[in-house]
Amino acid sequence: MANTAGTFFSASSAAVDWSNQAAERLQLDPQWVRKQLGQARRLPSVERLVLPPSNPAAKNWAAYRARFIEPQRIQAGLRFWQTHHSALKRAEREYGVPASVVVAIIGVETFYGQYTGNFRVIDALATLAFHFPAAHPRAAARESFFKGELEQFLLLNWRNGTDPQGIRGSYAGAMGLPQFMPSSWARHAVDFDGNGRIDLFGSPQDAIGSVANYFKAFGWRPGMPTHYPVTLTPGQTDMDSLMAPDILPTFSVANFVSKGASLSGDALQHTGPLALIELLNGPDAPSYVAGTENFYTITRYNWSSYYAMAVIDLAEAVAREMQNSR
């Protein structure tokens, strides 16, 4: 899709007014804020990209999984782990998040830095802050969200002395190896290589520490599995009750089992809540797992059970390669 830039935001009275208000809120130089936002350009392609597809394809877990759990990405993950073994080990020790999960997040997000996005972040964020498509079902909330992200992006660059015009990322404004939004960078990014600055573009160590810190902040529980196998018997399982909370872990093991979901082995000893995770497979039968609080934590990175399961499967695949390489 062509990334064709439209009008400059210097021509938008709404953007100029917002610049002045944001500068006051953030205690920044109003002239600098007006200049930065004024040089941003509206991107019609971004407006199209954030809209749900008009004819969405049927969800297919097998097809989704195949995009990420494939030999090139697994081998790249193995090389990344071997290269940054000490940083990953330290992150696991300090934050309690397995190295395999951190490796998998960076692998799914950017193929270990190969694809970090080619949209100017200030263009993307300004477009979504001031021209979020009204056809979107959550347009008002999303526009408000992106105004907040635009503020955080400007504040980050001001504090770091970096040029907002030169930073590129995804069409939604996510940046660097771990694809952090500006607010996530502000809250969760860490200087893990100890050089006095946070660089999620050029420092894999900072990316590793920041992903681990993010998961810790969202409640990752060291040692807890992400999910367990589950068996459902048609006609004997209360699917309506089990699916009602979606991916939020809600049911105790006893409650889960009482609704007709069969667990075995370690799952029966699990002490926290569970959720029934449904993964559709196009025309074939869906796949199901019992998701734990750690499964839910992965979805705080991307609100999708398909995404979380891809991260988990890539983590396991790279961990196996790592084990075999020793």
N, C-alpha and C positions, 0 to 999 in steps of 0.2 A: 504494500500500500504506500502510495507516494506520501512523503513527509513534507508537503508543501506548506510554507508559512503564509499566513494571511496578514492582517493589519497589525500594526504596532499598538501596544497598550497605552502608549503616550497619548493616543487619540481618544481614549476612553475616559470620560469624566468620572465614571464609577470607579475605575481603577485608580485614578489620580486621588480621588477623595479617600479611597481605602488606604492608599499609600500614606497619606498624612495621618490618618487615624492609627494605622499599624505602627508608624514610626513613634507616635506618642506612647502607645501601649508598650512597645518593646524598648523604649528609650534609645532609639537609633536616630541618626542624622536624617531628617525628613528629605533633604535634597538627595542623599545617597539612595534612599528607598525609592523615591520617585524616579530617579535615573535608572535604577536596576529594573523596576517593573515596566517603565516606559520603553525599555529596549527589548522586552519580551514580545513575542508575536503569537497571535492566535493560530492554533493548529487544527484545522477542520478534521484532519485524519484522526486526531486524538478524540475528538467529540464522537466520531463514528466507532472508534475502538471500545469505548466504555459502554456502549449500548448493548443490551442482550441481543443475540442473533434473532432475526425475525423468524427463521425456521431452524430452531435448534436441533442438532442431531441427537439421537437417542444416546444416553450415557452408556459407555461401554468400558468397564474396568479393565478388561483384558487389553483393549486397544490403548487406553490411557497408560497402563503399566508398561507396555512395550516401548513407549516413547522414552522412558527413563531407565528401565532395567535392561540395558543392552550393553554389549561388550565394550564399546568405545568409552562409554561413561563409567563403567565399572573399572576399566583399566586406568582411566584418568583419575578416578577416585583413589585407586591403589597408589598411584604415583604421588598424589597430593598428600595422602596419609604418610607415606614413607618420607617425603620431603619435610613435612611439618610435624613429625612424630612427637618431638619434645613439647611443642606448643599445644598439641592436642592432648597429650598426657597431662600437662599442667592444667589445662582448662577442665579436664575431667576431674582432676583432684580438687580444684578450687570451686567449681560450680556444680559438680555432681552429674553432669550430662555426658553420656557416653561419647567417645571420640567418633564412633561410627555414625551417630545421629548428626553431629556437627558436620562431618564430611558429606553426608548425604544431603543435608540442607543446601550446602554450597554447590553440590553437584546438580541438584534439581533446579536451583535458582539460576545459575549462570554457567553450568558446565565448567566449573572451576575457573571462572573469570573469562571464559572465551566469549560469552555473550552478556554484557552488562547493560545493553541498551544504547540506542543512538539518537534519542530525543534530547534536545536541550531541556534540562529539568525545569528551568524557569519558564520556558514556553509551555511545557506540559501542565505544570501546576497552575499557571496563570489562566490557561485555557479552561481547566476544570474548575477553577475558583470562580470565574466570571461568565463562563459559557457552558456550564454543565448541561447536557441535553435535557430539556423539559420532558421528553418522552420517557425518560428513565423512571421506573416506579419509585425510586427513592431520591429523586433529583435534589430536593431542598436539603436533605440531610447530607448528601454527598458533596454538594456545593459548599456547605458550611465546613465539612471535613477538609476539603482541599484549600479553603481559605486559611485554615489553621496550619496545614502543611506548608503552604506558601510562606506564612509568617516564620515558621520554624526553619525553613530553608534559608530565608534572608538572614535570620539571626545567626544561624550556624556559620554562614559565610562571613558575616561581619566580625564575629568573634575569632574566626580562624584566619582572617585576612586573605581569604580566597576570593576568586572572581566568580560570581554566580553565573555569568554569561558563558563560562567555559565548561560547565559540568554537565555531563550527559548521563542519561539513565533510561528507565522504562517509560512507556507512554503514560504511566500513572505517577511518575516521579520517584520511583524506587532506585536506589543507588548502590553501586559497588558490588563486590563479590557476594555479599549476602542479601542484596536488594533491600536494604533498609529504607523505609520512608523517613523523611526528615525528623518527624517526632520520635521515631524509634531510635534514630541516630542520637538525638539529644538525650533520650532517657536511658538507653541501654548500651550504646557503643562504648568500648573501653580501649585505652592505650595499652594493649597487651604486649607489645614489643618494647615498651618502656622508653620510647624515643622522645616523649614529651608532646606528641600530637597523635590524634586519631585519624587514621587513613584507611577507610574501608575499600578503597580502590587499589592501592599499591602495597598494602601490608596484609598478607594472608594471616599473620599472627593476630593483628587487630580484628580481622574478620572472624577468626576462630573464637577468640575470647568474647567478642560481642554477641555471636550467635549463642554461645553457652550462657552468657549473662542474661540474654533475652529469655531463654527457656527457664532459667532459674527464677526470673522475675514473674513468669507466668505459671509457676507452681510445679515445675518438674520435680518428681520424687525419685531420688536415686534408688536404683535396684528394683523398681516396680516395672513389670512388663508393660508393653503398650497395648496388648490385646491377647485374647485367648480364642482357641477354636470354639465354635458353638454349633450345635445340631438342632435344627428346627423340624418338627413333624407337622406336615400340613394337616389342618383340621384340629390339631391339639395345641396349637400355639396362639396365644392372644397377641396377634401382630399389631392390632390397633393400639393397645396399651404400650407395647414395647417400642413402637415407632414414634409414639406421641412426643417424647422429649427430644427427638432427633438425635444429634451426636452428644448431647450433654449427659454425662454419667449420672444416673438417677437411682438405679435399682441396686439394692443389696443382692448378694449372691442368692439368698433364700427367696427373695422377691422375684428375681430374674428367673430362677428355676421354676417357681410356682406358676409362672405365666407360660410354661411350656418350652423354655429354652434350655436345652441339655448342655451341661458343662461336665468336664472330667478333670482328673489329675490336679495340678496346681491351682487351676481356676476355682476349684471348690474351697480352697483355703484363702482366697483373695479377701481382704478385709475392707477394701474401699468400694465405692459405687461403680456400676457398670452401665454401659449403653449398648444397645443393639445397633451395630453399624451395617448398613445395607449398601452394597456395591452392585449397581446394575450392570448387566453384561449384554446390552443390546437385546437381540431376540432370544438369547439363552437365559437360563435360570440365574437369578442374582446370587452373589456371594455374600456371606454374612460372617462377622466376627463379633466378639464381645470386647468392646473398647473400654480401656481403663482411663483414669484421670491423665495419665501420660499421653495416651492417644489424643485426648482433648487438648492437651497442651500444645501438641504439634499443630493442631488446627488453629491455634492462636497466631500462627505464622501465616497461614493461608486457610480461610474458612472453607475447607473442603475435605471430606473424608477420603476422597480419591487421592488428593495431594498427600495427606498424612500417610496413607497406606503405601504410596509410591516412595516416600521418604524412608519408611520403615523397611520396605523390601530392598531399596538400594543400599541402606545401611547394612543389612544382613549380607547382601551379595558382596559388598566391598570388604566387610569383615572376614568373610570366608576366604577371599583372595589374599587378604593380609595374613591370615593364619597359614595359608598354604605357601606363602612366600618366605616364611621363616625357616 
